[in-house]
Amino acid sequence: MLPLFIRKFERKSKEEFSHGVTHFRMFFKWCLCAVIIGAVVGCVGTLFHYLIKISADTFALSNLKMVWLLPLVGVVIVASYKFCGMDNDKGTNMILVSVRSEEKPPIFTAPLIFLSTVLTHLAGGSAGREGAAIQMGGGIGYQIGRALRLDEKDQKLIIMCGMSAAFSALFGTPVTAAIFSMEVISVGAMYYSALVPSVISALVGYCIAIRLGVEKTFFELNFIPSITIPSVIRVTVLAVLCGLLSILFCIVMHGTGKLLKKAYPNKYIKILVCSAILINLTYIIGSADYNGAGMALIIEAVLHGQTMPQAFALKLLFTAITLGAGFRGGEIVPSFVVGATFGCLVAPILGLSGTFAAAVGMIAVFCGVTNSPITSIILSVEMFGPQGLIFFAVAVATSYMLSGYYGLYMGQKILYSKDKAEFINTSAH
């Protein structure tokens, strides 16, 4: 009897030891892969940051004259994608779908989005950079995964590594970047298998960017209210409005793209017509505030509590036309701008500080358009500090539920209901 017990114990011990060795091997494997991805993407992301900055500064110094480059830049972008066989490129949606399916990012994904986004900013197109970084990081990650001869399942994780590293390098929020890449793919299902590689690649990308002089995005918030029932109610009302605004943001972005595609099936004509519209709008307004990413509008709202009443609507209009036309860039920073300026605008009505309401609006709208509540809460801490965490959590929860099944990314799958304990299977719309 004793020998049988000993044999079972030995067999069980060997199995446990074997499992432990396997997990350690996988851990070190992903640490190594994540460091490689983080280093490569971090360097590319840093270069991307500086070229975007140079482009934006050049446009700002041109006194609006660079906006006349929009038609030429537009034609170059359309021709480049057509020449590389990517004239039907789905952008960030393609990266999200590639994590869940057998679809893979083409080899030209990273270089094309890199160059076209820089050109878009140089000519004053209204677009962000983080969405472009997701495409760039995911594309580079996949190509490195192929070079390392990883299997298809591992390549899905390596794509998320690249997304994390690029987002982190550009925005200086490593934890947000790591969680976002796992959360945004499928709402209601986190890709926890990517936790170790995403965190490490985001951290490496962040450290490289900081080391090379990229400044972390952080705002010192003043006038955070005390936690009382009236203040929580005010923030909740703001979040309700931001949830509705996020639906409007998605409808306008998607609707403008579909309308322009139907009106101008020829992509060259479409981008030329939209270039003319953007040029005229820029000169009518007489300001470059709504061109480019719009960080100046965020700074004015969050740090100084000031905005123009029409700012959020004009930024949404400029961005919808820019990206709907076929120019390249991201939607995340424009969503920040819309949320910040809107929050600042309605702050006096709700009895809130303009700077605080701008910060809450920024996070709430981001959550509503990306369907990423955990990411949004972490982002609020990395971007504004922990002091107002309870208010940001309330705003995120409210906006997430009330934004429904709308989202920026059509490739995003919503797997779990927002208001019932049940699984669903639908794409964001």
FENPE-V190494 format. One record per residue. SS is DSSP state (A for helix, B for strand, O for the rest). Layout:
ss = {SS,SS}
//
This chain:
ss = {O,A,A,A,A,A,A,A,A,A,A,A,A,A,A,A,A,A,A,A,A,A,A,A,A,A,A,A,A,A,A,A,A,A,A,A,A,A,A,A,A,A,A,A,A,A,A,A,A,A,A,A,A,A,A,A,A,A,A,A,A,O,O,O,A,A,A,A,A,A,A,A,A,A,A,A,A,A,A,A,A,A,A,O,O,O,O,O,O,O,O,A,A,A,A,A,A,A,A,A,O,O,O,O,O,O,O,O,A,A,A,A,A,A,A,A,A,A,A,A,A,A,O,O,O,O,O,B,O,A,A,A,A,A,A,A,A,A,A,A,A,A,A,A,A,A,A,O,O,O,O,A,A,A,A,A,A,A,A,A,A,A,A,A,A,A,A,A,A,A,A,O,O,A,A,A,A,A,A,A,A,A,A,O,O,B,B,O,O,O,O,A,A,A,A,A,A,A,A,A,A,A,A,A,A,A,A,A,A,A,A,O,O,O,O,O,O,O,O,O,O,O,O,O,O,O,O,O,A,A,A,A,A,A,A,A,A,A,A,A,A,A,A,A,A,A,A,A,A,A,A,A,A,A,A,A,A,A,A,A,A,A,A,O,O,O,A,A,A,A,A,A,A,A,A,A,A,A,A,A,A,A,A,A,A,O,O,O,O,O,O,O,O,O,A,A,A,A,A,A,A,A,A,A,O,O,O,O,O,O,A,A,A,A,A,A,A,A,A,A,A,A,A,A,A,O,O,O,O,B,O,A,A,A,A,A,A,A,A,A,A,A,A,A,A,A,A,A,A,A,O,O,O,A,A,A,A,A,A,A,A,A,A,A,A,A,A,A,A,A,O,O,A,A,A,A,A,A,A,A,A,A,A,A,O,O,O,O,A,A,A,A,A,A,A,A,A,A,A,A,A,A,O,O,O,O,O,O,O,O,O,O,B,B,B,B,O,O,O,O,O,O,B,B,B,B,B,O,O}
//
